[in-house]
Each structure stands twice: as C-alpha cells, then as structure tokens.
Amino acid sequence: MKEEMSYIPLIANGVLSSLAFMLTIRAIPSVKDMFLKANLYGIDLSKRNQNKIPEAQGVVCGAVFLITMFLFIPVPFYKTFTEDPVKKFPHHEFVEFITALLSICCMVFLGFADDVLDLRWRHKLFLPTMASLPLLMVYFVNFNSTTIIVPKPLRVIFGFDVDIGFLYYIYMGMMAVFCTNAINILAGINGLEAGQSLVIALSVIAFNIAEINGDQWGYHVFSLYFMMPYASVSSALLVYNWYPSKVFVGDTFCYFSGMTFAVVAILGHFSKTMLLFFIPQIFNFLYSVPQLFRFVPCPRHRLPRYNADTNKLEMSYSRFKSHELGAIGRLCLKIFDIFKIVDIQYDIGEDGEYIQCNNLTIINLLLKVNGPTHEGTLTAILLFIQVLCSVLAFMIRYPLARVFYDVQHFSN
C-alpha cells in the first residue's frame, strides 16, 4: 500500500523558514561590528568611497540554516513517535537527512576557512570532493542505482538503458564540485551571488511543487525540506547584499549554496534537472575555461573595472606577453573572436609584444554587448537572464523531454 503524504512537516518547515528569515534579518546587522573587529572585511572596488564592508556573511546564513534544520529533524518522523510506535523507524531516510546536513555543515566550515585563510584554487576543487563523500556513501548504501535511461535517438545503439557503474558516482562527485564553484566564479558585483542562488532555489521549489503529486513525491518533499529554509536565509542576505551592498557574502555562502543544491539534486534524484537551472553558470564556466585552466593568462581577480567618473562598470582586461599564450589559448581566443564574444587586441605596448583581451566571464561579456553599465542595473540584467534560463529549463524539462524520453520513464 502506497504511503500517503502528510503536509504537516511541510507546514512546520514553512513556519521555521519564516522564523529563519526574521532571525537572519536581525542577525546580520548585529554581527557586522564583530566581523570588522576581526578584520573580516573587504573594500568595494566598484564604489567611489572606500568604506570597510563586513565579509563572509554567508556564515551567518549557514548557521541560521543549520539551526533551523536541526530543530526540524524530528518533524518528518513524527508519525513514528505519535501515531504508530510499533512501526519500524525509517532509518534509511533518517541517515539521508543527517548525511545531507553533515555535507552542508562541512562546506560552511570549509567556506569560512577559505574566507579567513584565502585557500588556493586547487584546495577549492579538493574540499567539495571530500565533503561529498558521505553523500555518495549513503547513495551507495540506500540506492546504488547507476542505470541511466538512454534518449530515444540513441536506443538503436545502446538499448533502453545503460548501467554506467562507478562512472555515475564520479558524475555525482563532479556535480558537487561544480555546484560549489559555479556560483563562486560568477560573482564580483553586489547582489549577484545571493541573487542567482535565490533564483535557482525558487526554481527548484517550483519544480518540487510541480512533481509533489507524482510517484516520486518523497524525493521532492525531501528537497523542499532543505530548499525552503535555504531560500529564506538567502533572501534575507540579499536584502543587505543588494546594491549598494552593506555586507559581502564571501566564499562561505557560495560553498554553502552549492553543496545545498548538490545535496537535494543527488538524494532527490533530479541531478539532470538541477543542471538545467544552472544554464548561466554552465555557460560562464565554459566561457571561463581558457583562463581557469591557464590556457590564457588569468589575473587573480576578474572583476569588471569601475570608472569613477561615470559611476559605471566597464570590461576588465588581462594583458600578457605574446609568448605566454600557448597553442590551445590561441585557438580558444580565435574561436571566441569568430563568434564575437571576446574583445582582443594584438601588438599592444611600445614594442608590440603584448596581447590584451577581456577577462572571460559573462559579466564582462554582457558589458561588451551592453557597454558601460551601472552596477545595480548590471546585476538586475544578470538575474533577469537567470530567470529566463529557468523558464527555458522548465520548457526543456517538460515539453521537450517527450522528444527524447518516454514520459513515464523520464528520469529527473
């Protein structure tokens, strides 16, 4: 007999999420001076003034989120304690819940360590991998399903489904690494990190609600348990991080956000759908690959350049000597130049030995297309693009999915 869904845990989660929003709204201004005294502050390079702004406020969001979820732990299992004491306790569901919180807690800690210690990029790739291991272990013990449904056009070659074995675990581990870093590399202007994360979270919530009456409702309820408190604390942070920013979110928030998305995608069994909500981040990553992998020289910061005279942001550039650009880098820039998505200048300098190109982020690409733009307007445009991509994601997930999959067999 199919177990019926109870809305009581969701209602309780909604109440706790509202309290989490109010607590975060009050907590952030309360701890600002504490962060300043600890020298955890930054200077907004895109403003005329050089005021000290508290950094790493994502740790406040992460702490409130974890407190909320710790208080919520008994609620999904209330029937076991009240209505049917004899009923076997769902240990597998409890372990999933605790493991999800463990992975998120690890990333909040590691993100704060990054904000304090300024870790190198190789550490930023390694740490999410370690934090995802509890998730993968629980997935192995509880599910161990590594079979994927083959799209219709390829079934003549591969058949209806394919068991890819350990490659599926590599894929999930890479997804955890991607989610935690994708938000981190699409950053640098007021409100962008918190704003894009909130749009993704609301998209996931909408998807969960749309699927909650289906056969896999349990997975989507599990996702809502995490997404509603996350959206609440993120929206509270966005209030203070919106232009002109009163606080900076720090790497802590990016890691916290990415691992939360990875947790619900992996244990909620909708990793492909989650990636659809990351379309701008995927494009930004692919566009940034030449600099991220050092095929094209990459400066430490790729923020857009602030013009104090116009109070607008302009493209920032990377300047390097011709011999520093290898064959792969030249090929990448040539391809980008063909598609007119890079501003590149050769023979720069007195001896003509330098090459200059804009830093490869979609922030700079948008500035190339739109011209110098006010920071608040630029953030609004980028978040509007994020919303449009979420709409596109739903179009791919539902109407277009029928072209490649049988609806009843479609894997989230």
Buried (B, 14 or more C-beta within 10 A) or exposed (E): EEEEBEEEBBEBBBEBBEBBBEBBBEBBEEBBEEBBEEEBBBEBEBBEEEEBBBBBBBBBBBBBBBBBBEBBEEBBBEBBEEEEEEEEEBEEBBBBBEBBBBBBBBBBBBBBBBBBEEBEEEBBEBBBBBBBBBBBEBBEEBEEEBEBBBEEEEEEEEEEEBEEEEEBBEBBBEBBBBBBBBBBBBBBBBBBBBBBBBBBBBBBBBBBEEBBEEEBBBBBBBBBBBBBBBBBBBBBBBBBBBBBBBBBBBBBBBBBBBBBBBBBBBBBBBBBBBBBBBBBBBBBBEBBEBBBEEBBBBEEEBBBBBEEEEEBBBBBBBEBEEEEBEEEBBEBBEEBEEEEBBBBEEEBEEEEEBBBBBBBBBBBBBBBEEEBBBBBEBBBBBBEBBEEBBEBBBEBBEEEBEEBBEEEEBBB
